[in-house]
Amino acid sequence: MTRSRAERFDELVLDAVEALERRFADELDGVEFAVEEVPDPRRTAGDDVPLGSAHTSTTGEPHRVVVYRRPIELRAAGTSDLSSLVHDVVVEQVAELLGLSPDEVDPAYGED
């Protein structure tokens, strides 16, 4: 069965999230993970296009981690690079959400 690029990307995000949820089950309980095509241009500052974002909630809604598919795909050199980049972006956003460094969230962060 043939999967679309978007479906393959979603699968990479899911793989990265599942690996982190095994380690941080309690901390990530109730956190919502999402993939969006591009960031909202009204919420980006300067010329840098974010690859992901972490949103903490104080209103009772779930905390949310968003990964932006198109900017990541444009930066990746190939399939292996795409997988590594997705993983690193998820790690970075979870780290921000938890108030940790990416290395504390995943000691293998940035090694690919």
DSSP file (Angstrom, degrees, kcal/mol; ACC not computed):
  #  RESIDUE AA STRUCTURE BP1 BP2  ACC     N-H-->O    O-->H-N    N-H-->O    O-->H-N    TCO  KAPPA ALPHA  PHI   PSI    X-CA   Y-CA   Z-CA
    1    1 A M              0   0    0      0, 0.0     2,-0.4     0, 0.0     0, 0.0   0.000 360.0 360.0 360.0 132.5    0.0    0.0    0.0
    2    2 A T        -     0   0    0      1,-0.0     2,-0.3     0, 0.0     0, 0.0  -0.693 360.0-157.2 -89.0 131.2    1.4    3.4   -1.0
    3    3 A R        -     0   0    0     -2,-0.4     2,-0.1     1,-0.1    -1,-0.0  -0.799  17.8-118.2-105.2 149.9    1.5    6.1    1.6
    4    4 A S     >  -     0   0    0     -2,-0.3     4,-2.4     1,-0.1     5,-0.2  -0.321  29.6-106.5 -76.4 165.8    1.6    9.8    0.9
    5    5 A R  H  > S+     0   0    0      1,-0.2     4,-2.5     2,-0.2     5,-0.2   0.900 122.6  53.2 -58.6 -41.1    4.5   12.0    1.9
    6    6 A A  H  > S+     0   0    0      1,-0.2     4,-2.6     2,-0.2    -1,-0.2   0.902 108.7  48.8 -63.1 -40.8    2.3   13.5    4.6
    7    7 A E  H  > S+     0   0    0      2,-0.2     4,-1.9     1,-0.2    -1,-0.2   0.898 111.3  49.3 -66.8 -39.8    1.4   10.1    6.0
    8    8 A R  H  X S+     0   0    0     -4,-2.4     4,-1.8     2,-0.2    -2,-0.2   0.898 111.7  49.9 -64.5 -39.7    5.1    9.0    6.0
    9    9 A F  H  X S+     0   0    0     -4,-2.5     4,-2.2     2,-0.2    -2,-0.2   0.936 108.3  52.1 -63.3 -46.7    5.9   12.3    7.8
   10   10 A D  H  X S+     0   0    0     -4,-2.6     4,-2.6     1,-0.2    -1,-0.2   0.881 107.9  53.3 -56.1 -38.7    3.2   11.7   10.4
   11   11 A E  H  X S+     0   0    0     -4,-1.9     4,-2.5     2,-0.2    -1,-0.2   0.882 106.2  51.8 -65.9 -39.0    4.6    8.3   11.0
   12   12 A L  H  X S+     0   0    0     -4,-1.8     4,-2.1     2,-0.2    -2,-0.2   0.912 111.3  47.7 -62.9 -42.2    8.1    9.7   11.7
   13   13 A V  H  X S+     0   0    0     -4,-2.2     4,-2.7     2,-0.2    -2,-0.2   0.933 111.2  50.8 -63.9 -45.5    6.6   12.1   14.2
   14   14 A L  H  X S+     0   0    0     -4,-2.6     4,-2.8     1,-0.2    -2,-0.2   0.902 109.0  51.5 -60.0 -42.1    4.6    9.3   15.9
   15   15 A D  H  X S+     0   0    0     -4,-2.5     4,-1.9     2,-0.2    -1,-0.2   0.926 111.8  46.6 -60.3 -45.0    7.8    7.2   16.1
   16   16 A A  H  X S+     0   0    0     -4,-2.1     4,-1.6     1,-0.2    -2,-0.2   0.908 114.0  47.9 -64.5 -42.5    9.7   10.1   17.8
   17   17 A V  H  X S+     0   0    0     -4,-2.7     4,-2.7     1,-0.2     5,-0.2   0.923 109.4  52.7 -65.5 -44.8    6.8   10.7   20.2
   18   18 A E  H  X S+     0   0    0     -4,-2.8     4,-1.4     1,-0.2    -1,-0.2   0.889 107.2  52.4 -60.4 -39.6    6.4    7.1   21.2
   19   19 A A  H  X S+     0   0    0     -4,-1.9     4,-0.8     1,-0.2    -1,-0.2   0.904 113.8  43.3 -62.7 -40.7   10.1    6.8   22.0
   20   20 A L  H  X S+     0   0    0     -4,-1.6     4,-2.8     1,-0.2     3,-0.4   0.848 107.5  59.1 -74.3 -33.9    9.8    9.9   24.3
   21   21 A E  H  < S+     0   0    0     -4,-2.7    -1,-0.2     1,-0.2    -2,-0.2   0.817  99.5  58.4 -65.9 -28.8    6.5    8.7   25.9
   22   22 A R  H  < S+     0   0    0     -4,-1.4     3,-0.3    -5,-0.2    -1,-0.2   0.872 115.7  35.4 -65.3 -34.8    8.2    5.6   27.1
   23   23 A R  H  < S+     0   0    0     -4,-0.8    -2,-0.2    -3,-0.4    -1,-0.2   0.816 130.5  30.4 -87.6 -33.5   10.7    7.7   29.0
   24   24 A F  S  X S+     0   0    0     -4,-2.8     4,-2.3     1,-0.1     5,-0.2  -0.320  71.5 144.7-123.2  47.7    8.5   10.5   30.1
   25   25 A A  H  > S+     0   0    0     -3,-0.3     4,-0.6     1,-0.2    -1,-0.1   0.909  76.1  41.5 -55.9 -48.7    5.1    8.8   30.4
   26   26 A D  H >4 S+     0   0    0      1,-0.2     3,-0.8     2,-0.2    -1,-0.2   0.928 116.0  48.5 -67.5 -45.1    3.9   10.8   33.4
   27   27 A E  H 34 S+     0   0    0      1,-0.2    -1,-0.2    -6,-0.1    -2,-0.2   0.813 117.0  41.9 -66.9 -30.5    5.2   14.2   32.1
   28   28 A L  H >< S+     0   0    0     -4,-2.3     3,-2.2    -7,-0.1     2,-0.3   0.413  80.9 126.0 -98.6   1.4    3.7   13.8   28.6
   29   29 A D  T << S+     0   0    0     -3,-0.8     3,-0.1    -4,-0.6    -3,-0.0  -0.448  85.0   9.3 -61.2 122.3    0.4   12.3   29.8
   30   30 A G  T 3  S+     0   0    0      1,-0.3     2,-0.3    -2,-0.3    -1,-0.3   0.359  92.5 136.5  88.3  -5.4   -2.3   14.5   28.2
   31   31 A V    <   -     0   0    0     -3,-2.2     2,-0.5    31,-0.1    -1,-0.3  -0.601  48.8-138.5 -75.4 134.0    0.1   16.4   25.9
   32   32 A E  E     -a   64   0A   0     31,-3.1    33,-2.9    -2,-0.3     2,-0.4  -0.801  14.0-160.5 -95.6 131.5   -1.3   16.8   22.4
   33   33 A F  E     +a   65   0A   0     -2,-0.5     2,-0.3    31,-0.2    33,-0.2  -0.925  16.1 173.7-112.1 137.2    1.0   16.3   19.5
   34   34 A A  E     -a   66   0A   0     31,-2.5    33,-2.4    -2,-0.4     2,-0.5  -0.968  26.4-142.4-142.5 155.4    0.1   17.6   16.1
   35   35 A V  E     -a   67   0A   0     -2,-0.3     2,-0.3    31,-0.2    33,-0.2  -0.984  21.7-178.7-116.8 128.8    1.5   18.1   12.6
   36   36 A E  E     -a   68   0A   0     31,-2.4    33,-2.6    -2,-0.5    34,-0.2  -0.922  32.3-126.0-122.4 153.8    0.7   21.2   10.7
   37   37 A E  S    S-     0   0    0     -2,-0.3    33,-2.1    31,-0.2    -1,-0.1   0.957  86.7 -10.0 -62.3 -52.9    1.8   22.1    7.1
   38   38 A V  S    S-     0   0    0     32,-0.1    -1,-0.2    31,-0.1     2,-0.1  -0.959  78.5 -95.9-143.9 157.1    3.4   25.5    8.0
   39   39 A P        -     0   0    0      0, 0.0     5,-0.1     0, 0.0    28,-0.0  -0.407  49.9 -94.0 -72.5 155.2    3.5   27.8   11.0
   40   40 A D    >   -     0   0    0      1,-0.2     3,-2.0    -2,-0.1     4,-0.3  -0.579  31.1-143.8 -67.5 118.9    1.0   30.7   11.1
   41   41 A P  G >  S+     0   0    0      0, 0.0     3,-0.7     0, 0.0    -1,-0.2   0.742  97.7  63.0 -61.8 -21.7    2.9   33.6    9.6
   42   42 A R  G 3  S+     0   0    0      1,-0.2    -2,-0.1     3,-0.0     0, 0.0   0.694 105.2  46.7 -73.5 -17.4    1.2   36.0   12.1
   43   43 A R  G <  S+     0   0    0     -3,-2.0     2,-0.4     2,-0.0    -1,-0.2   0.358  92.7  93.0-107.0   4.6    2.9   34.1   14.9
   44   44 A T    <   -     0   0    0     -3,-0.7     2,-0.5    -4,-0.3     5,-0.1  -0.796  63.4-145.2-101.0 142.9    6.4   33.9   13.5
   45   45 A A    >   -     0   0    0     -2,-0.4     3,-0.6     3,-0.2    -2,-0.0  -0.887  55.4 -24.4-108.7 134.2    9.0   36.6   14.4
   46   46 A G  T 3  S-     0   0    0     -2,-0.5    -2,-0.1     1,-0.2     0, 0.0  -0.240 105.0 -44.3  70.6-154.8   11.7   37.7   12.0
   47   47 A D  T 3  S+     0   0    0      2,-0.1     2,-0.4     0, 0.0    -1,-0.2   0.574 102.4 106.1 -91.4 -11.4   13.0   35.7    9.1
   48   48 A D    <   -     0   0    0     -3,-0.6    -3,-0.2     1,-0.0     0, 0.0  -0.551  59.0-150.5 -75.9 128.2   13.3   32.4   10.9
   49   49 A V        -     0   0    0     -2,-0.4    -2,-0.1    -5,-0.1    -1,-0.0  -0.879  21.3-129.5 -96.7 118.1   10.7   29.8   10.0
   50   50 A P        -     0   0    0      0, 0.0     3,-0.1     0, 0.0    22,-0.1  -0.323  10.8-155.5 -68.4 149.9   10.1   27.6   13.0
   51   51 A L  S    S-     0   0    0      1,-0.3    17,-2.6    20,-0.1     2,-0.3   0.602  76.4  -8.7 -95.7 -16.9   10.2   23.8   12.6
   52   52 A G  E     -B   67   0A   0     15,-0.3     2,-0.3   -17,-0.0    -1,-0.3  -0.971  60.8-148.4-165.8 172.1    8.0   23.2   15.6
   53   53 A S  E     -B   66   0A   0     13,-2.5    13,-3.1    -2,-0.3     2,-0.4  -0.993   6.6-146.7-152.3 152.9    6.4   24.9   18.6
   54   54 A A  E     -B   65   0A   0     -2,-0.3     2,-0.5    11,-0.2    11,-0.2  -0.988  14.3-166.4-122.5 130.2    5.4   24.0   22.2
   55   55 A H  E     -B   64   0A   0      9,-3.4     9,-2.7    -2,-0.4     2,-0.3  -0.960   4.1-158.8-121.6 116.7    2.4   25.6   23.7
   56   56 A T        -     0   0    0     -2,-0.5     2,-0.4     7,-0.2     7,-0.1  -0.715  13.9-144.6 -90.9 146.9    1.7   25.4   27.4
   57   57 A S        +     0   0    0     -2,-0.3     6,-0.1     4,-0.2     3,-0.1  -0.907  27.1 175.3-115.8 138.2   -1.8   25.9   28.6
   58   58 A T  S    S+     0   0    0     -2,-0.4    -1,-0.1     1,-0.1     5,-0.0   0.296  75.7  73.2-114.5   4.5   -3.0   27.6   31.7
   59   59 A T  S    S-     0   0    0      2,-0.1    -1,-0.1     3,-0.1    -2,-0.0   0.268 115.9 -96.3-104.4  10.8   -6.7   27.3   30.9
   60   60 A G  S    S+     0   0    0      1,-0.4     3,-0.1    -3,-0.1    -3,-0.0   0.312  87.9 123.1  91.9 -10.6   -7.2   23.6   31.4
   61   61 A E  S    S-     0   0    0      1,-0.1    -1,-0.4    -5,-0.0    -4,-0.2  -0.449  73.3 -87.3 -77.1 160.3   -6.7   22.6   27.8
   62   62 A P        -     0   0    0      0, 0.0   -31,-0.1     0, 0.0    -1,-0.1  -0.325  40.5-106.8 -68.6 149.9   -3.9   20.2   27.0
   63   63 A H        -     0   0    0     -6,-0.1   -31,-3.1   -33,-0.1     2,-0.4  -0.397  43.4-147.3 -64.2 155.9   -0.4   21.3   26.4
   64   64 A R  E     -aB  32  55A   0     -9,-2.7    -9,-3.4   -33,-0.2     2,-0.5  -0.993  20.4-165.0-140.3 134.5    0.4   21.0   22.7
   65   65 A V  E     -aB  33  54A   0    -33,-2.9   -31,-2.5    -2,-0.4     2,-0.4  -0.977  16.0-166.8-114.6 128.2    3.5   20.3   20.6
   66   66 A V  E     -aB  34  53A   0    -13,-3.1   -13,-2.5    -2,-0.5     2,-0.4  -0.953   7.7-162.2-120.1 135.2    3.3   21.1   16.9
   67   67 A V  E     -aB  35  52A   0    -33,-2.4   -31,-2.4    -2,-0.4     2,-0.7  -0.964  16.4-139.2-114.7 131.2    5.7   20.0   14.2
   68   68 A Y  E  >  -a   36   0A   0    -17,-2.6     4,-1.4    -2,-0.4   -31,-0.2  -0.812  12.8-164.2 -98.0 111.9    5.7   21.9   10.9
   69   69 A R  H  > S+     0   0    0    -33,-2.6     4,-2.8    -2,-0.7     5,-0.2   0.929  78.7  48.8 -63.6 -54.0    6.0   19.5    8.0
   70   70 A R  H  > S+     0   0    0    -33,-2.1     4,-2.3     1,-0.2     5,-0.2   0.912 110.6  48.4 -62.8 -47.1    6.9   21.7    5.0
   71   71 A P  H  > S+     0   0    0      0, 0.0     4,-1.1     0, 0.0    -1,-0.2   0.890 114.9  47.5 -60.5 -36.0    9.8   23.6    6.7
   72   72 A I  H >X S+     0   0    0     -4,-1.4     4,-1.6     2,-0.2     3,-0.6   0.937 111.0  50.1 -69.5 -45.6   11.3   20.4    7.9
   73   73 A E  H 3< S+     0   0    0     -4,-2.8    -1,-0.2     1,-0.2    -3,-0.2   0.881 108.5  53.6 -59.6 -37.6   10.9   18.7    4.6
   74   74 A L  H 3< S+     0   0    0     -4,-2.3    -1,-0.2    -5,-0.2    -2,-0.2   0.789 111.5  45.3 -69.0 -26.4   12.6   21.6    2.9
   75   75 A R  H << S+     0   0    0     -4,-1.1     2,-0.2    -3,-0.6    -1,-0.2   0.704  92.6  95.2 -88.3 -20.8   15.6   21.4    5.2
   76   76 A A     <  -     0   0    0     -4,-1.6     3,-0.1     1,-0.1     6,-0.1  -0.513  60.2-155.3 -78.3 137.9   16.1   17.7    5.1
   77   77 A A  S    S-     0   0    0     -2,-0.2     2,-0.3     1,-0.1    -1,-0.1   0.674  70.7 -27.7 -83.9 -19.3   18.7   16.4    2.6
   78   78 A G  S  > S-     0   0    0      1,-0.1     4,-2.6    -5,-0.0     5,-0.2  -0.956  82.7 -64.7-175.0-172.8   17.0   12.9    2.2
   79   79 A T  H  > S+     0   0    0     -2,-0.3     4,-2.2     2,-0.2     5,-0.2   0.906 128.7  46.1 -62.0 -44.9   14.9   10.3    4.0
   80   80 A S  H  > S+     0   0    0      1,-0.2     4,-2.1     2,-0.2    -1,-0.2   0.913 114.4  48.2 -65.3 -42.3   17.5    9.5    6.7
   81   81 A D  H  > S+     0   0    0      1,-0.2     4,-2.7     2,-0.2    -2,-0.2   0.880 109.4  54.3 -64.5 -37.6   18.1   13.2    7.3
   82   82 A L  H  X S+     0   0    0     -4,-2.6     4,-2.7     2,-0.2     5,-0.2   0.928 108.1  48.8 -61.8 -45.9   14.3   13.8    7.5
   83   83 A S  H  X S+     0   0    0     -4,-2.2     4,-2.2     1,-0.2    -2,-0.2   0.923 113.9  46.0 -60.9 -45.3   13.9   11.1   10.1
   84   84 A S  H  X S+     0   0    0     -4,-2.1     4,-2.6     2,-0.2    -2,-0.2   0.907 113.1  49.5 -64.6 -42.8   16.7   12.6   12.2
   85   85 A L  H  X S+     0   0    0     -4,-2.7     4,-2.5     2,-0.2    -2,-0.2   0.910 110.6  49.5 -65.6 -42.8   15.4   16.2   11.8
   86   86 A V  H  X S+     0   0    0     -4,-2.7     4,-2.5     2,-0.2     5,-0.2   0.943 111.8  49.8 -59.9 -47.2   11.9   15.2   12.8
   87   87 A H  H  X S+     0   0    0     -4,-2.2     4,-2.6    -5,-0.2    -2,-0.2   0.934 111.7  47.6 -57.2 -48.1   13.3   13.4   15.9
   88   88 A D  H  X S+     0   0    0     -4,-2.6     4,-2.7     1,-0.2    -1,-0.2   0.882 111.0  50.8 -63.9 -38.7   15.4   16.4   16.9
   89   89 A V  H  X S+     0   0    0     -4,-2.5     4,-2.3     2,-0.2    -1,-0.2   0.921 111.3  47.9 -65.6 -43.0   12.5   18.8   16.5
   90   90 A V  H  X S+     0   0    0     -4,-2.5     4,-2.5     2,-0.2     5,-0.2   0.931 112.8  49.2 -62.3 -44.4   10.2   16.7   18.6
   91   91 A V  H  X S+     0   0    0     -4,-2.6     4,-2.7    -5,-0.2    -2,-0.2   0.930 110.7  50.4 -60.3 -45.9   12.9   16.4   21.3
   92   92 A E  H  X S+     0   0    0     -4,-2.7     4,-2.2     1,-0.2    -1,-0.2   0.906 112.7  45.7 -59.1 -43.6   13.5   20.2   21.2
   93   93 A Q  H  X S+     0   0    0     -4,-2.3     4,-2.3     2,-0.2    -1,-0.2   0.886 113.3  48.4 -71.6 -38.2    9.8   20.9   21.7
   94   94 A V  H  X S+     0   0    0     -4,-2.5     4,-2.4     2,-0.2    -2,-0.2   0.908 110.7  52.8 -65.7 -40.6    9.3   18.4   24.4
   95   95 A A  H  X>S+     0   0    0     -4,-2.7     5,-2.5    -5,-0.2     4,-1.1   0.926 109.8  48.0 -59.6 -44.8   12.4   19.8   26.2
   96   96 A E  H ><5S+     0   0    0     -4,-2.2     3,-0.5     1,-0.2    -1,-0.2   0.925 111.9  49.9 -61.5 -43.8   10.9   23.3   26.0
   97   97 A L  H 3<5S+     0   0    0     -4,-2.3    -1,-0.2     1,-0.2    -2,-0.2   0.877 116.7  40.6 -62.5 -38.9    7.6   22.0   27.3
   98   98 A L  H 3<5S-     0   0    0     -4,-2.4    -1,-0.2    -5,-0.1    -2,-0.2   0.506 110.2-117.6 -90.5  -5.3    9.2   20.2   30.2
   99   99 A G  T <<5S+     0   0    0     -4,-1.1     2,-0.2    -3,-0.5    -3,-0.2   0.845  74.9 120.0  71.6  33.5   11.8   22.9   31.0
  100  100 A L      < -     0   0    0     -5,-2.5    -1,-0.3    -6,-0.2    -2,-0.1  -0.735  68.8-100.9-120.2 169.5   14.7   20.6   30.2
  101  101 A S    >>  -     0   0    0     -2,-0.2     4,-1.5     1,-0.1     3,-0.8  -0.611  35.4-114.1 -84.3 155.0   17.6   20.7   27.8
  102  102 A P  H 3> S+     0   0    0      0, 0.0     4,-2.5     0, 0.0     7,-0.2   0.861 117.9  57.9 -56.6 -35.1   17.2   18.5   24.6
  103  103 A D  H 34 S+     0   0    0      1,-0.2     6,-0.1     2,-0.2     5,-0.0   0.821 104.3  51.6 -65.4 -30.5   20.2   16.4   25.9
  104  104 A E  H <4 S+     0   0    0     -3,-0.8    -1,-0.2     1,-0.2     0, 0.0   0.835 111.2  47.2 -73.9 -31.9   18.2   15.6   29.1
  105  105 A V  H  < S+     0   0    0     -4,-1.5    -2,-0.2     1,-0.3    -1,-0.2   0.895 136.0   4.4 -75.0 -41.0   15.2   14.5   27.1
  106  106 A D    ><  -     0   0    0     -4,-2.5     3,-2.4    -5,-0.2    -1,-0.3  -0.862  60.3-156.8-147.8 109.2   17.3   12.3   24.8
  107  107 A P  T 3  S+     0   0    0      0, 0.0    -4,-0.1     0, 0.0    -1,-0.1   0.730  97.3  58.9 -58.5 -20.7   21.0   11.8   25.3
  108  108 A A  T >  S+     0   0    0     -3,-0.1     3,-1.9     2,-0.1     4,-0.3   0.363  76.7 138.7 -88.7   5.7   21.3   10.9   21.5
  109  109 A Y  T <  S+     0   0    0     -3,-2.4    -6,-0.0     1,-0.3   -21,-0.0  -0.259  74.1   3.9 -54.9 129.7   19.9   14.3   20.5
  110  110 A G  T 3  S+     0   0    0    -26,-0.2    -1,-0.3     1,-0.1    -2,-0.1   0.519  94.4 115.7  76.1   6.9   21.7   15.8   17.6
  111  111 A E    <         0   0    0     -3,-1.9    -2,-0.1     1,-0.2    -1,-0.1   0.658 360.0 360.0 -83.2 -15.1   24.0   12.8   17.0
  112  112 A D              0   0    0     -4,-0.3    -1,-0.2   -28,-0.1   -28,-0.1   0.485 360.0 360.0 -79.0 360.0   22.7   11.9   13.6
